[in-house]
Amino acid sequence: MKQNYSYDRAKVAEYFSLEATINGMLKNFENLFGLDFEEVTGRANVWHEDVQVYSVWDAEEQGGGFLGYLYLDLYAREGKGESAFNFNLQPGFLKQEGTRQFCSTVLSCSLPKPSSKSPCLLYHWNVVILFHELGHGIHNLVSKTLYARFHGTAVAVDFGEAPSQMLEQWCYIPTFLKSLGQHYSYDSPESFNSWEAKANGAPRPPIQLPDEMIQNIVRLRPTSSASSEAIKDMDLAQEYHKLIREIKMFDIPDQSSEWSRSFSTFPHFVHEYDAGYYSYLFSQAYSTEIFYTAFRSDPMSRKQGLRFRQCVLERGGSQDEMKSLTDFLGRAPTIEPFYESLGLNRDGSEYKDLTLT
């Protein structure tokens, strides 16, 4: 990618130190959904000293009420799973006496723990994953349902990924990337010393993510303008091996289509989702429709963010998800935005005016 697309993911990562990125993400969700995150220090009950806890509140203009707790378990350690995921310690629900049991939700990752000499820097794809998983956490925190069974992300599998996939869109918005990305050498004096020790006399990079890097991030967004015929005729094994060579810089020993099918080794197919894994793509059609309709022209619209929170996120699975979606959109969803995001028309032909936001 560095050679063919002028995209150096290590250089981009220097603009996404973990702490600064998490703070920027939380600030974005505060502005968009009318929230307030307050870190709890010194008295929180946690299962490991590295775990951070935030109490989550409605913003003052939304009433200032308590919503729940967000736990950030970000760093790798022995015996901990490697993937990034969100789960609830406690879903929310309305108790029999009429008071609410508030939600406690966890964002778990296995990132390298930073030190004064070695910051934790995120590839852009790591940023996308954090947005996605934290999006599940926000869904759980703001949900207000009668029963725990239908709280937050406990929705139909066809819709479960849509809210988080919609929030991934912010990771490709140039103005937001500009505000989120700050070179790690400006984070603290220790961070500057860490950078300077490796810089070999090079000039200090600009504090904000340069426009050229932003353009390359957006340009490399996963899209395809291939025809439906080309996709049908594609040799998946050979295409997979080609990508492995280009990205990981090594070859798989047996590259024959008949025997080498590493691309089909995917654990989600044999646990949890199994036959329902199609829902990731299915939900993407919904998430793209939501973003294009409500946020494409003004991604930072608090008005639309609050509407999305109230019409979709707060409802969880307590009503038919299609009703939540049509309540928000004001109409039934369509498939055209999804095709456009892939660079296709509805009939599968190439979309001639693909514009990435």
TIVEXVEX-298015 format. One record per residue (C-alpha): residue number from 1; x, z, y. Coordinates in Angstrom, 2 decimals. Layout:
TIVEXVEX-298015
DRENLO    k     east       up    north
DRENLO  NUM        X        Z        Y
...
This chain:
TIVEXVEX-298015
DRENLO    k     east       up    north
DRENLO    1     0.00     0.00     0.00
DRENLO    2     2.90     0.73     2.35
DRENLO    3     4.22    -2.81     1.86
DRENLO    4     0.96    -4.79     1.68
DRENLO    5    -1.22    -2.87     4.15
DRENLO    6     1.26    -1.07     6.46
DRENLO    7    -0.29     2.17     5.23
DRENLO    8     2.04     5.05     4.48
DRENLO    9    -0.16     7.81     3.06
DRENLO   10     2.64    10.39     3.37
DRENLO   11     2.92     9.70     7.12
DRENLO   12    -0.87     9.95     7.47
DRENLO   13    -0.81    13.26     5.58
DRENLO   14     1.42    14.74     8.27
DRENLO   15    -1.66    14.70    10.52
DRENLO   16    -3.82    16.67     8.09
DRENLO   17    -2.32    20.10     7.50
DRENLO   18    -4.72    22.16     5.40
DRENLO   19    -5.46    24.98     7.83
DRENLO   20    -6.01    22.70    10.82
DRENLO   21    -8.17    20.33     8.75
DRENLO   22   -10.38    23.14     7.40
DRENLO   23   -10.84    24.51    10.92
DRENLO   24   -11.74    21.03    12.21
DRENLO   25   -14.23    20.49     9.38
DRENLO   26   -15.95    23.83    10.02
DRENLO   27   -16.14    23.07    13.73
DRENLO   28   -17.72    19.70    12.96
DRENLO   29   -20.38    21.32    10.77
DRENLO   30   -20.99    23.96    13.46
DRENLO   31   -21.65    21.27    16.06
DRENLO   32   -23.69    19.02    13.80
DRENLO   33   -25.95    21.55    12.07
DRENLO   34   -26.15    24.42    14.56
DRENLO   35   -23.98    26.88    12.61
DRENLO   36   -21.40    29.57    13.33
DRENLO   37   -18.58    30.45    10.89
DRENLO   38   -16.88    33.83    11.32
DRENLO   39   -13.92    34.73     9.13
DRENLO   40   -14.23    38.09     7.38
DRENLO   41   -10.87    39.87     7.19
DRENLO   42    -9.70    43.20     5.80
DRENLO   43   -12.90    44.29     4.04
DRENLO   44   -14.08    41.36     1.93
DRENLO   45   -14.45    41.73    -1.86
DRENLO   46   -12.58    38.78    -3.37
DRENLO   47   -11.18    37.93    -6.82
DRENLO   48    -7.76    36.93    -5.48
DRENLO   49    -5.80    37.76    -2.34
DRENLO   50    -5.62    34.08    -1.35
DRENLO   51    -9.41    33.72    -1.08
DRENLO   52   -10.80    33.45     2.46
DRENLO   53   -14.34    34.52     3.30
DRENLO   54   -16.57    33.38     6.16
DRENLO   55   -19.91    34.82     7.13
DRENLO   56   -22.21    31.98     8.13
DRENLO   57   -24.84    32.29    10.85
DRENLO   58   -27.30    30.15    12.72
DRENLO   59   -25.97    29.23    16.14
DRENLO   60   -27.38    31.37    18.95
DRENLO   61   -29.81    28.68    20.08
DRENLO   62   -31.09    28.47    16.50
DRENLO   63   -31.86    32.19    16.47
DRENLO   64   -28.49    33.60    15.38
DRENLO   65   -29.76    34.66    11.95
DRENLO   66   -27.50    35.35     8.97
DRENLO   67   -27.33    32.58     6.32
DRENLO   68   -24.77    33.68     3.73
DRENLO   69   -21.10    33.71     2.78
DRENLO   70   -18.65    30.85     2.27
DRENLO   71   -15.63    31.58     0.06
DRENLO   72   -12.59    29.27     0.27
DRENLO   73   -10.43    29.47    -2.86
DRENLO   74    -8.04    26.69    -1.93
DRENLO   75    -4.71    27.25    -3.67
DRENLO   76    -3.46    26.50    -7.16
DRENLO   77    -2.57    29.37    -9.49
DRENLO   78    -2.04    29.91   -13.19
DRENLO   79    -5.20    29.58   -15.24
DRENLO   80    -7.24    27.98   -12.45
DRENLO   81    -8.94    24.60   -12.83
DRENLO   82    -7.27    21.68   -11.08
DRENLO   83   -10.25    19.82    -9.62
DRENLO   84   -12.12    20.44    -6.37
DRENLO   85   -15.70    21.65    -6.71
DRENLO   86   -18.41    23.81    -5.18
DRENLO   87   -20.46    26.44    -6.96
DRENLO   88   -22.72    29.34    -6.05
DRENLO   89   -21.95    32.95    -6.78
DRENLO   90   -25.51    33.68    -5.74
DRENLO   91   -28.25    31.18    -4.81
DRENLO   92   -30.70    32.11    -2.12
DRENLO   93   -34.35    32.97    -2.73
DRENLO   94   -37.21    35.06    -1.33
DRENLO   95   -37.49    38.48    -2.94
DRENLO   96   -40.81    39.90    -4.09
DRENLO   97   -40.95    42.34    -1.16
DRENLO   98   -40.55    39.43     1.28
DRENLO   99   -36.88    39.76     2.25
DRENLO  100   -34.38    36.99     1.57
DRENLO  101   -31.49    37.06    -0.88
DRENLO  102   -28.79    35.17     0.96
DRENLO  103   -26.51    32.60    -0.62
DRENLO  104   -22.83    33.06    -1.48
DRENLO  105   -21.07    29.78    -2.21
DRENLO  106   -17.49    28.83    -3.14
DRENLO  107   -15.28    25.85    -2.31
DRENLO  108   -12.58    25.80    -4.99
DRENLO  109    -9.48    23.56    -4.92
DRENLO  110    -5.97    23.66    -6.41
DRENLO  111    -3.81    22.74    -3.45
DRENLO  112    -0.18    23.89    -3.03
DRENLO  113     0.01    27.11    -1.05
DRENLO  114     1.76    26.52     2.28
DRENLO  115     4.75    28.48     3.54
DRENLO  116     6.65    28.55     6.82
DRENLO  117     9.07    25.97     5.39
DRENLO  118     6.58    23.85     3.42
DRENLO  119     3.14    23.14     4.91
DRENLO  120     0.24    21.94     2.75
DRENLO  121    -0.39    18.38     3.90
DRENLO  122    -3.44    16.44     2.74
DRENLO  123    -3.68    12.78     1.87
DRENLO  124    -6.68    11.17     3.51
DRENLO  125    -8.46    11.05     0.16
DRENLO  126    -8.02    14.84    -0.10
DRENLO  127    -9.77    15.14     3.26
DRENLO  128   -12.68    13.05     1.94
DRENLO  129   -12.95    15.30    -1.13
DRENLO  130   -12.95    18.45     1.01
DRENLO  131   -15.72    17.01     3.18
DRENLO  132   -17.73    16.14     0.09
DRENLO  133   -17.40    19.53    -1.60
DRENLO  134   -17.89    21.51     1.59
DRENLO  135   -20.98    19.40     2.14
DRENLO  136   -22.40    20.84    -1.09
DRENLO  137   -21.57    24.29     0.25
DRENLO  138   -23.41    23.62     3.53
DRENLO  139   -26.42    22.35     1.53
DRENLO  140   -26.50    25.68    -0.32
DRENLO  141   -25.95    27.84     2.76
DRENLO  142   -28.73    26.39     4.93
DRENLO  143   -31.31    25.97     2.15
DRENLO  144   -34.43    28.14     2.46
DRENLO  145   -36.48    28.07    -0.73
DRENLO  146   -38.87    30.47    -2.39
DRENLO  147   -37.16    30.27    -5.79
DRENLO  148   -33.47    30.29    -6.73
DRENLO  149   -34.17    27.50    -9.23
DRENLO  150   -34.74    25.01    -6.39
DRENLO  151   -32.17    26.33    -3.93
DRENLO  152   -29.72    24.01    -2.14
DRENLO  153   -28.10    21.50    -4.47
DRENLO  154   -30.53    22.27    -7.33
DRENLO  155   -32.25    18.94    -6.82
DRENLO  156   -32.99    15.89    -8.97
DRENLO  157   -29.78    14.34   -10.31
DRENLO  158   -30.63    11.02    -8.60
DRENLO  159   -30.35    12.72    -5.20
DRENLO  160   -27.86    15.52    -5.78
DRENLO  161   -24.77    13.80    -4.37
DRENLO  162   -26.47    12.09    -1.42
DRENLO  163   -26.00    14.77     1.27
DRENLO  164   -22.30    15.21     0.49
DRENLO  165   -21.69    11.48     0.21
DRENLO  166   -23.32    11.05     3.60
DRENLO  167   -20.93    13.60     5.12
DRENLO  168   -17.94    11.67     3.73
DRENLO  169   -18.75     8.99     6.32
DRENLO  170   -17.19    11.14     9.06
DRENLO  171   -13.81    10.69     7.41
DRENLO  172   -13.89     7.01     8.44
DRENLO  173   -15.13     7.42    12.03
DRENLO  174   -12.21     6.62    14.37
DRENLO  175   -13.23     9.06    17.12
DRENLO  176   -13.64    11.89    14.65
DRENLO  177   -10.35    11.14    12.87
DRENLO  178    -8.69    11.20    16.29
DRENLO  179   -10.04    14.68    16.99
DRENLO  180    -9.40    16.01    13.48
DRENLO  181    -5.89    14.69    12.91
DRENLO  182    -3.10    16.65    14.59
DRENLO  183     0.54    16.34    13.58
DRENLO  184     1.56    19.47    11.72
DRENLO  185     4.67    19.96    13.87
DRENLO  186     2.34    21.11    16.69
DRENLO  187     0.54    23.74    14.57
DRENLO  188     3.07    26.53    15.22
DRENLO  189     6.75    27.09    16.06
DRENLO  190     7.43    27.53    12.32
DRENLO  191     5.73    24.18    11.59
DRENLO  192     7.88    22.50    14.23
DRENLO  193    11.04    23.97    12.69
DRENLO  194     9.91    22.75     9.25
DRENLO  195     9.39    19.22    10.58
DRENLO  196    12.61    19.20    12.60
DRENLO  197    14.66    20.18     9.54
DRENLO  198    13.46    17.02     7.76
DRENLO  199    13.34    14.63    10.73
DRENLO  200    17.04    13.60    10.77
DRENLO  201    16.96    13.32    14.55
DRENLO  202    13.83    11.14    14.68
DRENLO  203    11.61    11.47    17.76
DRENLO  204     8.70    13.86    17.41
DRENLO  205     5.49    12.01    16.42
DRENLO  206     2.51    12.02    18.82
DRENLO  207     0.21    15.02    18.52
DRENLO  208    -2.89    12.96    17.67
DRENLO  209    -3.33    10.50    14.82
DRENLO  210    -2.20     7.11    16.19
DRENLO  211    -4.78     4.34    16.54
DRENLO  212    -2.84     2.06    14.15
DRENLO  213    -3.05     4.67    11.38
DRENLO  214    -6.76     5.15    12.02
DRENLO  215    -7.35     1.40    11.82
DRENLO  216    -5.51     1.24     8.50
DRENLO  217    -7.54     4.16     7.09
DRENLO  218   -10.78     2.41     8.03
DRENLO  219    -9.52    -0.97     6.82
DRENLO  220    -8.65     0.47     3.40
DRENLO  221   -12.06     2.08     2.97
DRENLO  222   -13.40     1.35    -0.54
DRENLO  223   -15.43    -1.83    -0.11
DRENLO  224   -15.63    -5.16    -1.88
DRENLO  225   -16.54    -8.64    -0.74
DRENLO  226   -16.26   -10.10    -4.24
DRENLO  227   -19.19   -12.14    -5.47
DRENLO  228   -21.41   -10.80    -8.24
DRENLO  229   -20.07   -13.59   -10.49
DRENLO  230   -16.49   -12.51    -9.84
DRENLO  231   -17.35    -8.90   -10.66
DRENLO  232   -19.06    -9.92   -13.91
DRENLO  233   -16.01   -11.98   -14.94
DRENLO  234   -13.46    -9.33   -13.96
DRENLO  235   -11.04    -8.13   -16.64
DRENLO  236   -11.35    -4.40   -15.99
DRENLO  237    -8.30    -3.45   -18.04
DRENLO  238    -6.02    -5.90   -16.23
DRENLO  239    -7.41    -4.88   -12.84
DRENLO  240    -6.81    -1.23   -13.70
DRENLO  241    -3.21    -1.90   -14.75
DRENLO  242    -2.61    -3.87   -11.57
DRENLO  243    -3.76    -0.93    -9.45
DRENLO  244    -1.65     1.51   -11.48
DRENLO  245     1.43    -0.63   -10.83
DRENLO  246     0.70    -0.97    -7.11
DRENLO  247    -0.24     2.65    -6.41
DRENLO  248     1.60     4.79    -8.98
DRENLO  249     4.53     2.43    -9.39
DRENLO  250     4.74     2.49   -13.19
DRENLO  251     3.43     0.46   -16.11
DRENLO  252     1.21     1.53   -19.00
DRENLO  253     2.98     0.75   -22.33
DRENLO  254     0.17    -1.23   -23.97
DRENLO  255    -1.63    -3.31   -21.37
DRENLO  256    -3.77    -5.43   -23.64
DRENLO  257    -7.47    -5.48   -22.84
DRENLO  258    -8.32    -4.82   -26.47
DRENLO  259    -6.46    -1.53   -26.87
DRENLO  260    -5.56    -0.11   -23.45
DRENLO  261    -8.67     1.30   -21.82
DRENLO  262    -7.36     4.30   -19.90
DRENLO  263    -9.79     3.50   -17.09
DRENLO  264   -12.68     4.52   -19.35
DRENLO  265   -11.27     7.99   -20.01
DRENLO  266   -13.39    10.04   -17.66
DRENLO  267   -14.52    13.60   -18.51
DRENLO  268   -17.66    13.55   -16.33
DRENLO  269   -19.21    11.27   -18.93
DRENLO  270   -19.00    13.88   -21.70
DRENLO  271   -19.94    17.09   -19.91
DRENLO  272   -22.42    18.16   -17.23
DRENLO  273   -23.52    14.72   -15.97
DRENLO  274   -23.16    12.72   -19.23
DRENLO  275   -25.70     9.86   -19.10
DRENLO  276   -26.73    10.86   -15.58
DRENLO  277   -23.41     9.89   -14.02
DRENLO  278   -25.07     6.76   -12.62
DRENLO  279   -26.50     9.15   -10.01
DRENLO  280   -23.28     9.02    -7.94
DRENLO  281   -23.91     5.34    -7.21
DRENLO  282   -27.67     5.84    -7.00
DRENLO  283   -27.22     8.65    -4.45
DRENLO  284   -24.83     6.50    -2.45
DRENLO  285   -27.68     4.12    -1.66
DRENLO  286   -29.59     7.04    -0.15
DRENLO  287   -26.57     8.49     1.67
DRENLO  288   -25.72     5.15     3.29
DRENLO  289   -29.33     4.69     4.43
DRENLO  290   -29.31     8.17     6.00
DRENLO  291   -26.04     7.59     7.86
DRENLO  292   -26.83     4.07     9.06
DRENLO  293   -30.30     5.07    10.26
DRENLO  294   -29.56     8.39    11.96
DRENLO  295   -25.83     8.74    12.66
DRENLO  296   -24.17     5.34    12.83
DRENLO  297   -24.78     4.90    16.56
DRENLO  298   -24.01     8.55    17.41
DRENLO  299   -22.20    10.39    14.61
DRENLO  300   -22.02    13.64    16.59
DRENLO  301   -25.76    13.79    17.36
DRENLO  302   -26.76    17.44    17.04
DRENLO  303   -30.41    16.42    17.32
DRENLO  304   -30.16    14.26    14.21
DRENLO  305   -27.98    16.83    12.46
DRENLO  306   -30.62    19.52    12.96
DRENLO  307   -33.35    17.14    11.80
DRENLO  308   -31.36    16.37     8.65
DRENLO  309   -30.82    20.07     8.05
DRENLO  310   -34.51    20.89     8.49
DRENLO  311   -36.02    17.90     6.66
DRENLO  312   -33.57    17.58     3.78
DRENLO  313   -31.02    20.37     3.35
DRENLO  314   -33.32    23.33     3.89
DRENLO  315   -35.87    22.02     1.40
DRENLO  316   -33.45    21.89    -1.55
DRENLO  317   -35.40    20.91    -4.65
DRENLO  318   -38.57    22.74    -3.59
DRENLO  319   -40.37    19.46    -2.96
DRENLO  320   -40.00    15.89    -4.16
DRENLO  321   -36.71    14.62    -2.77
DRENLO  322   -38.24    11.29    -1.85
DRENLO  323   -40.65    13.15     0.44
DRENLO  324   -37.72    14.95     2.09
DRENLO  325   -36.00    11.62     2.57
DRENLO  326   -39.04     9.81     3.98
DRENLO  327   -39.80    12.79     6.24
DRENLO  328   -36.34    12.40     7.73
DRENLO  329   -36.22     8.59     7.92
DRENLO  330   -39.85     8.22     9.00
DRENLO  331   -40.30     5.55     6.32
DRENLO  332   -39.35     4.69     2.77
DRENLO  333   -35.61     4.08     2.23
DRENLO  334   -34.28     0.54     1.84
DRENLO  335   -31.32    -0.86    -0.07
DRENLO  336   -29.90    -3.12     2.67
DRENLO  337   -27.50    -0.57     4.26
DRENLO  338   -25.95     0.10     0.85
DRENLO  339   -25.36    -3.62     0.24
DRENLO  340   -23.94    -3.99     3.74
DRENLO  341   -21.52    -1.11     3.12
DRENLO  342   -20.25    -3.02     0.07
DRENLO  343   -19.91    -6.26     2.00
DRENLO  344   -22.82    -7.91     0.18
DRENLO  345   -26.23    -9.29     0.92
DRENLO  346   -29.15    -8.28    -1.25
DRENLO  347   -28.77   -11.39    -3.41
DRENLO  348   -25.13   -10.50    -4.13
DRENLO  349   -23.59   -13.06    -1.75
DRENLO  350   -20.91   -12.03     0.72
DRENLO  351   -22.12   -10.22     3.83
DRENLO  352   -20.73   -12.20     6.76
DRENLO  353   -20.70    -9.49     9.43
DRENLO  354   -19.26    -6.41     7.73
DRENLO  355   -18.48    -3.78    10.34
DRENLO  356   -16.92    -0.48     9.35
DRENLO  357   -17.93     2.40    11.57
